[in-house]
Amino acid sequence: MADEVLTQIDEKVKNNKVMLYMKGTPEFPQCGFSAHTVEILKSYGVPFATEDVLANPAVRDGIKRYSNWPTIPQIYIDGKFVGGCDIIHELHERGELEPMLKSAFSK
């Protein structure tokens, strides 16, 4: 079962230009960090896929093992793990997130 979850996560990360594993949904985030991350991503007007880790404990556990990162939300851009809310916030503030997103969508 655990390997199956990691395979599903891997497919979603690779099949979506921007993949966000979060608590809740973009419409109803269940934590402040997830809400802030959604707010930042929405500010760029790019499409992004999400998965609510609260809806599936196996995914909640699996995503932490997949990335070797202990916290949620987790953002993947162009198949690569970027980080959590604090890292996305820093990249956004420094103007480094937009080029990453543009690069992902130009492929």
Backbone as numpy.savetxt, mean C-alpha at the origin, in Angstrom:
# Nx Ny Nz CAx CAy CAz Cx Cy Cz
-1.60 -23.07 3.54 -2.43 -21.86 3.54 -1.56 -20.60 3.54
-0.55 -20.58 4.38 0.30 -19.38 4.48 0.95 -19.05 3.14
1.45 -20.08 2.44 2.08 -19.85 1.14 1.08 -19.32 0.13
-0.15 -19.79 0.22 -1.21 -19.34 -0.68 -1.48 -17.84 -0.48
-1.49 -17.41 0.76 -1.70 -15.99 1.08 -0.56 -15.15 0.50
0.67 -15.62 0.67 1.82 -14.87 0.14 1.77 -14.81 -1.39
1.30 -15.87 -2.03 1.15 -15.88 -3.48 0.11 -14.86 -3.92
-1.03 -14.81 -3.20 -2.08 -13.84 -3.52 -1.58 -12.41 -3.35
-0.83 -12.16 -2.27 -0.27 -10.84 -2.04 0.68 -10.47 -3.17
1.55 -11.40 -3.53 2.53 -11.16 -4.59 1.84 -10.81 -5.90
0.77 -11.52 -6.24 0.03 -11.25 -7.47 -0.58 -9.85 -7.46
-1.16 -9.46 -6.33 -1.78 -8.13 -6.24 -0.73 -7.04 -6.34
0.41 -7.25 -5.67 1.49 -6.25 -5.72 2.00 -6.09 -7.15
2.12 -7.20 -7.87 2.66 -7.15 -9.23 1.64 -6.70 -10.27
0.35 -6.89 -9.99 -0.69 -6.59 -10.97 -1.33 -5.21 -10.80
-0.88 -4.46 -9.79 -1.41 -3.11 -9.57 -0.25 -2.13 -9.50
-0.35 -1.03 -10.24 0.73 -0.03 -10.23 0.96 0.51 -8.82
-0.15 0.74 -8.11 -0.07 1.16 -6.71 -0.99 0.26 -5.90
-0.41 -0.41 -4.91 -1.18 -1.33 -4.06 -0.99 -0.90 -2.62
-2.10 -0.68 -1.94 -2.08 -0.23 -0.55 -2.76 -1.28 0.33
-2.01 -1.81 1.26 -2.58 -2.67 2.29 -2.85 -1.78 3.49
-4.12 -1.70 3.88 -4.53 -0.72 4.89 -5.55 -1.32 5.84
-5.82 -0.57 6.90 -6.88 -0.93 7.84 -8.13 -0.17 7.42
-9.14 -0.93 6.98 -10.36 -0.32 6.48 -10.31 -0.16 4.97
-11.13 0.76 4.47 -11.21 1.02 3.04 -10.93 2.51 2.81
-10.65 2.91 1.56 -10.42 4.34 1.31 -11.61 5.20 1.75
-12.82 4.67 1.64 -14.02 5.41 2.03 -14.18 5.45 3.56
-13.75 4.37 4.23 -13.89 4.27 5.69 -12.62 3.71 6.31
-11.54 4.49 6.33 -10.30 4.01 6.93 -10.52 3.74 8.42
-9.87 2.72 8.94 -10.05 2.33 10.34 -8.88 2.73 11.23
-7.96 3.51 10.71 -6.90 4.08 11.56 -6.40 5.35 10.90
-5.84 6.22 11.71 -5.37 7.51 11.22 -4.26 7.40 10.19
-3.38 6.41 10.36 -2.28 6.24 9.42 -2.79 5.83 8.05
-3.76 4.92 8.04 -4.36 4.51 6.76 -5.08 5.68 6.12
-5.81 6.46 6.92 -6.54 7.62 6.40 -5.58 8.63 5.78
-4.48 8.91 6.45 -3.50 9.88 5.94 -2.86 9.39 4.64
-2.56 8.10 4.59 -1.95 7.53 3.39 -2.90 7.63 2.20
-4.17 7.31 2.41 -5.18 7.42 1.35 -5.29 8.88 0.89
-5.28 9.80 1.84 -5.37 11.23 1.52 -4.21 11.65 0.61
-3.01 11.22 0.95 -1.83 11.56 0.14 -1.98 10.97 -1.27
-2.31 9.68 -1.36 -2.43 9.05 -2.68 -3.52 9.71 -3.51
-4.65 10.02 -2.90 -5.75 10.67 -3.63 -5.34 12.04 -4.16
-4.44 12.71 -3.46 -4.02 14.06 -3.88 -3.31 14.04 -5.23
-2.81 12.87 -5.64 -2.12 12.76 -6.94 -3.07 12.35 -8.06
-4.27 11.93 -7.71 -5.25 11.57 -8.73 -4.93 10.30 -9.50
-4.09 9.46 -8.94 -3.75 8.20 -9.61 -4.61 7.08 -9.04
-4.94 6.10 -9.89 -5.69 4.96 -9.37 -4.80 4.11 -8.47
-5.39 3.57 -7.42 -4.66 2.65 -6.57 -5.60 1.58 -6.02
-5.06 0.39 -5.89 -5.84 -0.73 -5.35 -5.57 -0.81 -3.86
-6.56 -1.33 -3.12 -6.39 -1.47 -1.68 -6.88 -2.85 -1.23
-6.39 -3.25 -0.09 -6.92 -4.43 0.58 -7.03 -4.12 2.05
-8.19 -4.42 2.61 -8.46 -4.20 4.02 -7.94 -5.39 4.82
-6.85 -5.18 5.56 -6.25 -6.28 6.31 -7.11 -6.68 7.51
-8.01 -5.80 7.95 -8.88 -6.15 9.07 -9.92 -7.19 8.67
-10.22 -7.25 7.38 -11.22 -8.19 6.88 -10.66 -9.61 6.76
-9.34 -9.74 6.78 -8.73 -11.05 6.58 -7.45 -11.18 7.43
-7.54 -11.83 8.58 -6.38 -11.97 9.46 -5.18 -12.66 8.79
-5.44 -13.55 7.85 -4.33 -14.23 7.16 -3.55 -13.24 6.31
-4.24 -12.31 5.68 -3.58 -11.28 4.87 -2.86 -10.30 5.80
-3.49 -9.97 6.91 -2.87 -9.04 7.87 -1.53 -9.59 8.36
-1.50 -10.87 8.63 -0.27 -11.52 9.07 0.69 -11.70 7.89
0.15 -12.12 6.76 0.96 -12.42 5.58 1.68 -11.22 5.02
1.03 -10.05 5.01 1.67 -8.88 4.42 2.89 -8.46 5.23
2.85 -8.68 6.52 3.99 -8.34 7.37 5.18 -9.26 7.07
4.87 -10.51 6.77 5.94 -11.46 6.41 6.44 -11.19 4.99
5.52 -10.85 4.11 5.87 -10.59 2.70 6.89 -9.46 2.60
6.65 -8.39 3.36 7.50 -7.20 3.26 8.60 -7.16 4.32
8.47 -8.02 5.32 9.36 -7.97 6.48 9.27 -6.58 7.14
8.04 -6.06 7.19 7.75 -4.74 7.76 6.63 -4.94 8.77
6.77 -4.46 10.00 5.82 -4.82 11.06 4.50 -4.06 11.09
4.42 -2.95 10.37 3.23 -2.12 10.53 2.40 -2.00 9.25
1.18 -1.55 9.43 0.24 -1.32 8.33 -0.26 0.10 8.52
-0.40 0.90 7.48 -0.45 0.54 6.06 0.92 0.27 5.44
0.84 -0.42 4.30 2.03 -0.69 3.50 1.70 -0.33 2.05
2.62 0.41 1.42 2.41 0.87 0.06 3.44 0.25 -0.87
2.93 -0.27 -1.99 3.78 -0.83 -3.04 3.54 -0.01 -4.29
4.62 0.44 -4.91 4.52 1.18 -6.17 5.35 0.45 -7.20
4.70 0.12 -8.32 5.38 -0.57 -9.41 6.03 -1.88 -8.94
5.32 -2.59 -8.07 5.78 -3.90 -7.61 6.82 -3.87 -6.52
7.18 -2.67 -6.05 8.22 -2.55 -5.02 7.64 -1.97 -3.74
8.08 -2.53 -2.62 7.66 -2.02 -1.31 8.30 -0.66 -1.08
7.46 0.33 -0.80 7.96 1.69 -0.56 8.05 1.97 0.94
7.03 1.57 1.68 7.05 1.79 3.12 5.66 1.98 3.68
5.62 2.61 4.85 4.36 2.86 5.53 3.99 4.33 5.46
3.08 4.72 6.31 2.56 6.09 6.31 3.66 7.13 6.48
4.56 6.90 7.43 5.60 7.90 7.70 6.52 8.11 6.50
6.87 7.03 5.82 7.75 7.13 4.66 7.04 7.81 3.49
5.78 7.43 3.25 5.00 8.06 2.18 4.84 9.56 2.47
4.60 9.89 3.72 4.45 11.30 4.11 5.75 12.07 3.82
6.89 11.49 4.19 8.18 12.15 3.94 8.44 12.31 2.45
8.19 11.25 1.67 8.40 11.33 0.22 7.51 12.41 -0.39
6.26 12.47 0.07 5.30 13.47 -0.39 5.80 14.89 -0.06
6.22 15.09 1.17 6.68 16.41 1.62 7.92 16.86 0.85
8.79 15.92 0.50 10.04 16.25 -0.20 9.86 16.31 -1.72
8.65 16.01 -2.20 8.40 16.05 -3.63 8.93 14.83 -4.38
9.22 13.77 -3.66 9.80 12.58 -4.28 8.76 11.51 -4.64
7.55 11.65 -4.10 6.53 10.64 -4.37 5.95 10.78 -5.78
5.70 12.00 -6.21 5.10 12.22 -7.53 5.92 11.60 -8.66
7.27 11.80 -8.69 8.04 11.16 -9.76 7.95 9.62 -9.72
7.87 9.06 -8.52 7.73 7.60 -8.39 6.42 7.14 -9.01
5.35 7.87 -8.73 4.03 7.52 -9.26 4.00 7.72 -10.78
4.55 8.83 -11.25 4.57 9.09 -12.70 5.36 8.00 -13.43
6.48 7.60 -12.86 7.29 6.56 -13.44 6.52 5.24 -13.54
5.79 4.89 -12.49 5.01 3.64 -12.47 3.94 3.65 -13.56
3.30 4.80 -13.76 2.20 4.87 -14.73 2.66 5.16 -16.15
3.94 5.44 -16.33 4.44 5.70 -17.68 4.87 4.41 -18.37
4.86 3.31 -17.64 5.31 2.02 -18.21 4.17 1.30 -18.88
